[in-house]
Amino acid sequence: MEQRSDTGARALSVILRDAESVQRYFMPQIRGGGVLVETPNLLPMGTDVLLMITLPDSGQRTPVMGKVVWIMPKDNREGFPSAMGVRFTSDRSGVLTRIQSILGGVPSGRPREILAF
C-alpha cells in the first residue's frame, strides 16, 4: 500500500507477522538497518519513504523514515519478485533495536535465505 505522508515522503505499509518474516526481510547489509519491500510499484533510488512497520512483538504499526537504496527490477535474471531495499534514516521509535531483539530469538543454526546484491 502506498500513499503520500505529511512529510512529502511516500508511505509504505510493511507487515512482518513472525520472526521468520523479520529474518527474511531485514537487510543487515544496509548500514543503519533496512528492510526489503516486495512490490510491483518500484520507486526511484533515493526516494524518501515513510515505512509503517508492523512487527510480531507488538502487532502495532510503527513509523520509521527511510530511503530507497536498492532495487530488484521485475525482469531480473534470478526470478525474484520485484522489490526495493529501504534504509532506515530516522528510527526514533526503535524499530532496528526491536528487529535485532526478535532476530536474537531465532535459532542460529537455521539457514537464512538472503537475496544477493
TITIKOL-817194 format. One record per residue (C-alpha): residue number from 1; chain; x, z, y. Coordinates in nm, 3 decimals. Layout:
- resi_chain_px_pz_py
- NUM_A_X_Z_Y .
...
This chain:
- resi_chain_px_pz_py
- 1_A_0.000_0.000_0.000 .
- 2_A_0.142_-0.099_0.337 .
- 3_A_0.032_-0.004_0.688 .
- 4_A_0.187_0.045_1.032 .
- 5_A_0.271_0.403_1.131 .
- 6_A_0.266_0.562_1.476 .
- 7_A_0.646_0.512_1.492 .
- 8_A_0.609_0.136_1.452 .
- 9_A_0.759_0.153_1.103 .
- 10_A_0.583_0.006_0.801 .
- 11_A_0.411_0.275_0.594 .
- 12_A_0.451_0.259_0.215 .
- 13_A_0.298_0.485_-0.047 .
- 14_A_0.525_0.583_-0.339 .
- 15_A_0.382_0.789_-0.627 .
- 16_A_0.622_0.934_-0.883 .
- 17_A_0.398_1.106_-1.137 .
- 18_A_0.660_1.263_-1.365 .
- 19_A_1.031_1.339_-1.398 .
- 20_A_1.090_1.012_-1.584 .
- 21_A_0.947_0.815_-1.291 .
- 22_A_1.167_1.009_-1.049 .
- 23_A_1.467_0.931_-1.268 .
- 24_A_1.379_0.561_-1.286 .
- 25_A_1.306_0.502_-0.917 .
- 26_A_1.554_0.735_-0.744 .
- 27_A_1.861_0.542_-0.625 .
- 28_A_2.158_0.784_-0.614 .
- 29_A_2.388_0.489_-0.535 .
- 30_A_2.245_0.481_-0.185 .
- 31_A_2.428_0.724_0.045 .
- 32_A_2.184_0.994_0.151 .
- 33_A_1.947_0.901_-0.131 .
- 34_A_1.675_0.645_-0.158 .
- 35_A_1.408_0.504_-0.383 .
- 36_A_1.327_0.175_-0.546 .
- 37_A_0.988_0.042_-0.436 .
- 38_A_0.843_-0.226_-0.664 .
- 39_A_0.623_-0.455_-0.456 .
- 40_A_0.535_-0.823_-0.427 .
- 41_A_0.536_-0.776_-0.047 .
- 42_A_0.908_-0.753_0.028 .
- 43_A_1.013_-0.651_0.378 .
- 44_A_1.324_-0.785_0.552 .
- 45_A_1.654_-0.597_0.527 .
- 46_A_1.683_-0.335_0.798 .
- 47_A_1.309_-0.280_0.833 .
- 48_A_1.219_0.080_0.916 .
- 49_A_0.960_0.228_0.683 .
- 50_A_0.763_0.549_0.661 .
- 51_A_0.751_0.646_0.295 .
- 52_A_0.463_0.864_0.189 .
- 53_A_0.612_1.002_-0.132 .
- 54_A_0.418_1.194_-0.395 .
- 55_A_0.647_1.388_-0.629 .
- 56_A_0.539_1.562_-0.951 .
- 57_A_0.641_1.908_-0.824 .
- 58_A_0.355_1.932_-0.574 .
- 59_A_0.125_1.630_-0.606 .
- 60_A_0.100_1.610_-0.227 .
- 61_A_0.214_1.315_-0.015 .
- 62_A_0.528_1.391_0.183 .
- 63_A_0.651_1.172_0.470 .
- 64_A_1.014_1.056_0.489 .
- 65_A_1.160_0.788_0.715 .
- 66_A_1.366_0.514_0.554 .
- 67_A_1.521_0.172_0.596 .
- 68_A_1.519_-0.128_0.361 .
- 69_A_1.880_-0.168_0.242 .
- 70_A_1.845_-0.374_-0.077 .
- 71_A_1.609_-0.644_-0.205 .
- 72_A_1.537_-0.778_-0.554 .
- 73_A_1.357_-1.111_-0.495 .
- 74_A_1.066_-1.229_-0.708 .
- 75_A_1.263_-1.513_-0.863 .
- 76_A_1.564_-1.309_-0.981 .
- 77_A_1.752_-1.420_-1.293 .
- 78_A_1.720_-1.084_-1.468 .
- 79_A_1.341_-1.097_-1.474 .
- 80_A_1.296_-0.764_-1.291 .
- 81_A_0.986_-0.717_-1.075 .
- 82_A_1.036_-0.782_-0.705 .
- 83_A_1.148_-0.462_-0.537 .
- 84_A_1.336_-0.315_-0.246 .
- 85_A_1.569_-0.022_-0.211 .
- 86_A_1.479_0.213_0.072 .
- 87_A_1.745_0.454_0.203 .
- 88_A_1.624_0.786_0.342 .
- 89_A_1.713_0.800_0.713 .
- 90_A_1.529_1.113_0.822 .
- 91_A_1.439_1.356_0.546 .
- 92_A_1.308_1.655_0.741 .
- 93_A_1.074_1.751_0.459 .
- 94_A_1.349_1.794_0.196 .
- 95_A_1.243_1.513_-0.038 .
- 96_A_1.602_1.447_-0.151 .
- 97_A_1.653_1.814_-0.243 .
- 98_A_1.324_1.816_-0.435 .
- 99_A_1.419_1.497_-0.621 .
- 100_A_1.757_1.644_-0.715 .
- 101_A_1.582_1.958_-0.840 .
- 102_A_1.342_1.752_-1.053 .
- 103_A_1.632_1.549_-1.194 .
- 104_A_1.818_1.872_-1.276 .
- 105_A_1.546_1.946_-1.532 .
- 106_A_1.579_1.609_-1.710 .
- 107_A_1.797_1.631_-2.024 .
- 108_A_2.137_1.474_-1.950 .
- 109_A_2.163_1.313_-2.294 .
- 110_A_1.878_1.071_-2.226 .
- 111_A_1.986_0.719_-2.138 .
- 112_A_1.893_0.617_-1.786 .
- 113_A_1.779_0.268_-1.701 .
- 114_A_1.944_0.164_-1.377 .
- 115_A_1.896_-0.165_-1.202 .
- 116_A_2.233_-0.322_-1.130 .
- 117_A_2.300_-0.448_-0.779 .
